[in-house]
């Protein structure tokens, strides 16, 4: 069993993860979860993510549910070079994404 991504492509975080994985040739199996039909509230999906939210990832017996963590973990499959872009993020936003952006001269 390889990497499984549980996504609803109507969700922006899910689309971002899907586009990243496809554009970087990361092999994964797409598991569609239709939020409008309540598929995220089934017992089957609850086994993947007890919070019942997408995106979610399963790799063997390991599951991950937080969208930024899923993206970062997927990035790490691409190789260590993904971290080179993190410097720009940190310069703009600081250590937390909850901060307001600040302009630097």
HUZINOR-V963656 format. One record per helix or strand of 2 or more residues. SS is the DSSP state (@ for helix, = for strand). FROM is the first residue (numbers start at 1). TO is the last residue. If there is no record, write none. Layout:
# HUZINOR-V963656
[[SS,FROM,TO] [SS,FROM,TO]]
This chain:
# HUZINOR-V963656
[[=,3,7] [@,12,23] [=,29,32] [@,35,37] [@,39,41] [@,43,46] [=,56,59] [=,62,64] [@,67,78] [@,80,93]]
